């Protein structure tokens, strides 16, 4: 039923729970998996002394999140593709899903931001409302 799955992670507790579903559904359907991490744009700091350091930090942190999740998929024998992006989060997740022809997006209900946790989560909420494929939100 699912041929291509996008799993978006920010390393939060909800993302860790969502990883279990991504792993199991990818195996069950023998689907192609895209492991996505999106970090906040730093382009508004372009030209400042801090720009390079902040960008390097966000890329490094993103790689660690991807690596941690990737190890779980590798243990399960799942091959995956990585998308590490600087962009507004919901838009990037939706774009990856559309570009890759995904028929399912899996995402945690809330991210790392305490402000986002007040509601369902602004990122997951936007993805639900704007994605052209089903979205599985894990609490």
N, C-alpha and C positions, 0 to 999 in steps of 0.2 A: 504494500500500500504506500509506503514512503520510500522514495528513491533517493532523495537528497534532503539532509537535515542540517540546519544551522543551529549550533549551540553557542549562545552568547554568554560569556562569563566575565565577572568583575572580581572574582575571588571571594565574594561574600558567602555567608552561610547559606543563603537561598540558592546561590549559584552552585555551591557544592552539592546541595540536594538535587538540583536540576541535572547535574552531571550524571547521576545514577540513571535518570530517565533517558538522557541522551545516549549513554552507553548501551543500555538495554534495548532501546528502540532501534539504534543503529545496527546492533547485532541481529535482532529479531528480523528486521527487514533487509538485511544485507545492504544497507544504504550507504551512500557517500556522505561523509561528515565534514562540515566546515566548522572549525573551532575559531570563534571570533572574540577578540577583545578590542574595545574601543576606549581610547583615553581622551580626556578633555583637550580641546584645542588650546594651543599656546600661542597662536599666531598674533593675538592681540599684544603680546610682549615682544614681537619681532623688533629688533633694533636695540633692545635693552641688554645690559650686561648679563642679566639673569636668564635670558632666553635659552642659550645653549645648555646650561646646567639643568634647567627645568625640563626641557625637551628630552635630554639624555636620561633624566630621572624617570620620566613617564614611560619612555620606551623600555627602559630596564625593568621597571615594575611590571609593565605589560608582558614582557618576555617571561618573567618569573611566574606570572599567573598562567600564561599559556603552557609553560613547561610543566607546572604542577598538574594542570588538568590533562595535558598530553600524556603524562606518565600513567594516569589512570586508564586512558584509552589504550595505550600500548600494552598494559598488563592484560587487557581484555582481547588483545590481538586485533585491535581496530586501527586501520590506517586513516589518517585525517589530514585535512588541509588547513593551514593557518592563515588567518586574516587579522593582522595587527594594524589598527587604523587610528588616525587622529581625525576626529570629526564629532559633530553632535551624535550622541550615542544611538538614539532610536533611529535616526535617519540612516546611519551607517549599517545598522543591523538589517533594516528593511532593504537597503540597497544591495547588500551582499546576498540576501535571500532572493531578490529579483534577478540579479545578475547571474547567480549560480543555478537558477531554476529550482529553488528549494520548494518542497511541498510541506515542510514543517519547520517552525522556529521553536526552539526550547530556550526558556529564559527564567531566571529567578524572579519571584514576586517583588523583591526589594533589593536595592543595591547597597553599597557601602555608606552612602550618604544618609545621615539621620533625618535630614529634611525630607528626602524621598520616601523614607519609611513611614511618614505620616499618612500617606494614602496607599494605594496599591503599589505605587512606585511610578514616578513620572515616566521613566524609560519604558517599563513594561506596559504601562497604560497607552503610550503613543504607539508602541509596536502592535498591540492588540487592535487599535483603531485604524491603523494605516497599512498593515501588512496585507499582501494579496494572497497569502496562504494561511492555513491554520497556525495558531500560536498556542503552545502549551506552557502555561505559567505555573511554576512550582513554588509553593509557599514553604 
